[in-house]
Structure formats: structure tokens, C-alpha cells
């Protein structure tokens, strides 16, 4: 690298060979990170399949059928495969990858935390709307709407298991992977690049189009919070609250909805119904919908207001300089990223056509 002196400033002139070396290093880093994510998914699937294969051999046919069709055991097997087997493999796959220089941690005030929660709920609702619209469009093309497996699972397993796996363990592991471990490495090319790639990866990891949009939007916000504070406890706590709202709190709301429409249909058919139960469940739905719309409006307002006041600023400094266009190109066109994207695309295809 040659240094030239103009006036009072020293300008560093980079040779084409030096630029090419930097681009190769950047592709290798992104490839390692996304190859680790690819292995996380593959090992999860292989471990889950191995459990069911062994079970089919050692269990009596009728007991195996009950086991294989159980949402309860499906969730336990899937989470055990991810958290106990695939996550350590992911960590091993990242060994030797260089992290960005350590940055000083900063704190969020209670007010800031609450504002980010409202923004996250608004982004979740917007993503849900996009996912529902896309599901409907796909449904009209293939002759049936793809099922939301997460909703089915949540309605079929005990609340204590939902709390342990989805409210406690999932946020911890997912935030360590997609925020702490991924952003710490990719942010050497700028926090904005790391946030975008980690958000898209977070959306793809969910394996279906319905969840992709809200997960990617939420991932972008959580990525920003982590990049700003460099403290994963904030994103873990936000993630836990969001999952709690979407599972434990949503369960009685969903039951109230089914009860209300069941009673309403009976009423329209001229049947005798419990009017108090109809009104009570209707009131629950009305209150919940108003709260949802309130959080949507409040979250959008908070986001726009913070943006205008420049309270949401992403650090675009780079420890290793490459133009954004080259970073994005190199971040996508590498072995690890291509394998990860193709595998997630296969999962989404299977979810659309075989559920």
C-alpha cells in the first residue's frame, strides 16, 4: 500500500491487488458465518430425523405413530436438536473467525426500552400483514392456503412447555446466534451491513414465508438495538417479551375468538346460545384488537419520531473499508451464503406445498 502526500493530508492509495485481497477476505468471512448457519440447520434436521428413525425401530408401531404425530414431542425433539446439538456445532464452525474490535457497551433507559418494544410490536404486525397477504396469494394459486404450523403447535402443547422453550430458551439461543455472534463478526464492514445480513438470516432461519417478513423486520430492530448497546441482554429481554405476547398471551385470545365465532354462528342459525359468554368473548376480542391497533400506531409514531430526532442512527464506520456494493455482492456470492439461502428456500418450498 503506497502513501502519497497532498498538502497537509496523507492519502492512502490502494493497489488493485490489495483491493482484491480485501474482497477475498470479506467473502471468506461471510462464507464462514453463513456456512455455520447452514450447518446449524442441517445438523438440526439430521439430529431430529435420527431421533424419529431410532424411535421407529425401537417402539411398537402404534406407539411410534402416536409419538410421530405428537406436537408435544415434535417441539421437544426439534428444540433439543437445535439447542443441544446444532448450536454447539454452530459455535465450532465459527472458531477462528475474527470479531470486530470490542466496542464500549451503552445502556438503554426504561423509556427507550419501552419505545423499542412498541416499535417491535408495530413491525411484527406489519410483517404479519405482509405474510398473510402473501399466503393468501399463494393459496389462490395452489388451491389452498399454507398452514401456519407455529399457530397449530402453540395451540396443541402445554403452556409450561411453551414458556420454557419459546419464551426462555429460543430468545436466548437466537439472540446469541443472530445478534451477538453474527453481528460481532460482520460489523467489521459496518454495523449497517451487519444488521441487514443478520436480519435477513433471522427471517430465513424461520423456514417459511409467513414468518419471514415479521422475523426479518424484527431482526433489523433487534440488530440495531444490539449494535447500539453492544449488550445482548436487551435484545434477549425484548425477544422474550415479544414471544410471550405472541404465545402465552395470544392463547386465551385465540380461544376467545373461536368461542365467539362459534356462538355467533349458532346465534345466526337460530340456536339458543349463552349471550353473556358471547358478549364476554366479543369484548375480549374488541379490547385486544384495539390494543393491537394502538401498538401499531404508537410503534410507527415512535419510530418516525425517533428517526426525525436522529435518535436512531446506525454507525456506518468500517474497520476494513470496501464500498457497500462490493460488500453486499461478496456477502451473497460465496459458498456459505449460497448454501444457506438454497437450503432455506427448500424449507420454504416444502412448507408451501407439503403442509
N, C-alpha and C positions, 0 to 999 in steps of 0.2 A: 504494500500500500504506500503510495507516494504522497508526501505532503508538499503543498505549494503555498507560497506566501503572497497574499494580495493585500496591500495597505496594512491595516492593523489586525487582519483576521487570517488565521491559518485554515485553508480549505483542504479537506482530505479528498483526494481523487481516487476512486475505486476502479481497479482494472476489471475487465470482463471476466478474467479467470477468478478473481476474488469474489465477484458477484455470484458466479456460478457455484463456487464452493459454499457460499452462504445459502443459496437456494437449495442445494443438495442437503445441507444440514437441516434446513427447515422442513423439507419433505420427509426426511428420516424421523425427525421428532414427531411430526403429525402422524406418520405411519405407525410409529411405536404406540402412541397414545390410542389410536383407533384400532390397532390390532389388539391391544389389551381389551378394549371394549368388545371387539369381535369375539375374542376368546371367552370373555365373561358370558356372552350369550350362548356360545357353543357349549361350553362346559356346563352351564345351567341346564340346557336341553339334554345333553348326554347323561348327566347325573340323574335327572328326573326320569328319563327313559329307562335307565339302568334299574332304578327302583321298581318301576312297573314291570320290567322284564323279569326281575328276580321274583317279584310278588306273584306273577302269573305262573311261575314254576313251582313255588313252594306252597301256594294257597290253593284250597279247593276251588273249583270253577265258580260256584255260586258266591263264595266269599270274595273271590277276586273281582267278580263283576260289580259287587256292592262297593268294594274298595275303589275300583277304577272309575265308577260313576259318582263317587262322593266328592262334593265340593270341599268338604272339611279336609279330607286327606289330600286332595289336589293342591290346596293352598299350603298345607304344611310341607308337602314334598317339594313344591316349587320354591318356597322360601328357604327351606333347608339347603336345597341345591344351590340357590343363589348366594346366600349369606355365609354358609359354612364351607362350601367347596369353590364356587366360582369367584367369590370376592378375593380369597387368598391367591387364586391363580391370576387375577387381575393385578394384584399388588406385585406378584413375582414378575409379571410381564413388563411392569414399569421400572423394574430395578435397573439402575444405571442411567436413567433419563435425567437430564439436568433440569432443575427447577429455576424459576426466575429468582432474582435476588430478593431476599426477605424484605418485606415492607412493614412499616410500623402499623400495629393494629389501632383501630379507632372505634369509638363506642357509638351506639345509637341511643338517642333519648327515647323515652316511653312514647312520646308524641310521634317521633319519626317511625318507630316500630309499628304503631297503630296505623299510620298513614300507609306504610308499605303493605300491611295486612289488607286494608281496604282496596289498594291498587291490585294486589294479587287476586282478590275475590272478583274484581271487575274483569281482569284479564282472563280468569278462569271462565267466567260467564260468557265473555266474547268468544273465547276458544270453543266452548261448548256449543254455542250457536252455530259457529262455522262447521264444527264436526257434525252436528245434527243435520244441517243443510246438505253437506256433502254425503252423509249417509243416506239421506232421502233420495238424492240424485242417483247415487249408485244403486239404491234399492229399485228405483223406477227402471233402471237399465237392465238389471239382472233378475228382476221379478221377485224381489224380497229384500227387506231391509236387514243389513248385517246386525247381528245381535251385539249388545253391549255386555260382554262377558263379565266385566267388573261389577256391573249392577246386579247381575244374576248371582255372582259369588257372594257379594255383600249381604244379599237378602237370604242366603241359604246357610251361612255359617254363624256360630255364636258371637255375640258382641265382645266377649272377653278375648276371643281369638283375633277379631278384627282390631281391637285396641292394641294387643301385643305386636301383631305382625304389621299392620298398616299404619297405625298411629305412632308406634315407638320405633320398631326396627327398620321399616322401609325408609323413613326420612333420614335416619342416621346413615345407613349404608349409601343411599342415593346421593345424599349431600356430600359425603366423603368422596364418592366417585366423581360425580359431575361438577361439583364446585371445587372442593379442596384439591383433589389430585389432578384433575384436568386443567383447571384454570391456573393453578400454580405453575404448570409447565408451559402452557400455551401463551401465557401473558408476557413471556419474554418478547413476543412480537406485538405487544399492545393489549391492554385489558379489553378494548372493544372487540378485537379479533377473538380473544379467548371466550368472552361472554357469548358471542354469536355461535361459535362452534360448539360450546358446551350446551347451549340452549337447544340447538338442533339435535345434538346427540341425545339429550334428555328426552326430547319428543320421540325420536326414533326408537329409543330403548323400550318404550311402552308397547311397541309392536302392533299398533292398529291406528287407522286414520282417525277414528273417533277421539282418541286421547291425544293424538299427535299435536293438534293445534293448541289446546289449552296447556299441555305439558311444555311445549316449546315457548309459549308466551310466558308462562310461569317461570320456566327455566331462565329466560332472559332477565326477569326481575330479580330472581334469587342470585343469578350470576352477578348482577350489578351490586346487590347488597354485599355479596362476599368480596367482590373486587374493591368496594369502597371501604369495608371494615377490616378485611383480611381475617375475619373471625367467623368460623363456620358455625358457631353455636347459634348465631342469629338466624341463619338460613335453616338450620335444623329445627329450631323452635317454630319458625314461620311454617315450614313444611308440615310439622306435626299438627299445628292448629288447622291448617288447610285440610289435611287428611281427616282430622277429627270432624270437621264440619261436613266433609263430603261423605263420611261413612257413619259414624255414631249418631250425629245429629240428623243426617238425612234419612236414617232408617224409620223413625216414627213418622216423619213427614211423608215418606213413601207409603207407609201403612195407612195413614190418614187419607191420602189421595185415593188409594184403591177402595177403601171403605166408603168414601164419599161418592165416588162414581158408581159403585155397586148399588148403594142405597138410592142414588139419583135415578139410575136405570130402572130399578124396581118401582120407584115412585111414578115414573113416566109410563110404566106398563100397567099402572093401576093397582099395584100391590100395596099391602099395608107395610109401612116402614116406621122405624123409630125416628121421629122427627128431631128429637133432641140430639141423637147421635149424628144425624145428617147435618144439623146446624153446627155442632161442635167441630166435626171434621172439616166442614166448609170454612169455619172461622180459622182453624189451624192453617189451612192452605192459603187463605187470604193474607193472614199475617206473614207467613213465610214468603209468599210471592212479593209482598210489599217490602220486606226486608231485603230480598234479593235485588229488586229494582233500586232500592235505596243504596245498597252497597255498590251496585253497578254505576249509578250516577255519582255517588260520593267518591268512588275509586277513580273514575275518569276525571272528575273535577280536581282531585288531589294530584293526579299525575300531570294534568295540564298546568295546574298552578305551580307545582314544584319545577316543572320544565321552564315555565316563563321566568320564575325567580332564579333560575340557574342553580337549583338545589340538586338537580340530577345531572351531574357532569361525569362523563367517563374519561378516565385517564388514557390518552392516546399515545403516551410516550412509549418508546420501544428500546429495549436493551440492545437488540440487534435490528438494525434498520433494513427493511425491504419495503417496497411500495405495497400498499394494501392489496392491489390487484394481483400481484405476484404471490403474496402470502395466501390469499384465498385459493388461487389456482393450485399452488403447491399443496395446500391443505386438503384439497379434494382429490387431485390427481396423484395419488400414491397408493401403494398396495393395501395398507391397513384401512384407509378410509373407504376405498372401493369395496373391499370385502365386507366391511361393516355395513355400508349402505345397501349392498346387494342382499345381505342376509336379512336386514330389517325390511327391505322391500318384499322378500319372500314371505316373511311373517305377516305382513300387511295383506298380501295377496291371499294367503291361506285364511286369514281372519275374515276377509270379504266373501270368499267363495265356499268356504268349508265350515262355517259356523251357523 
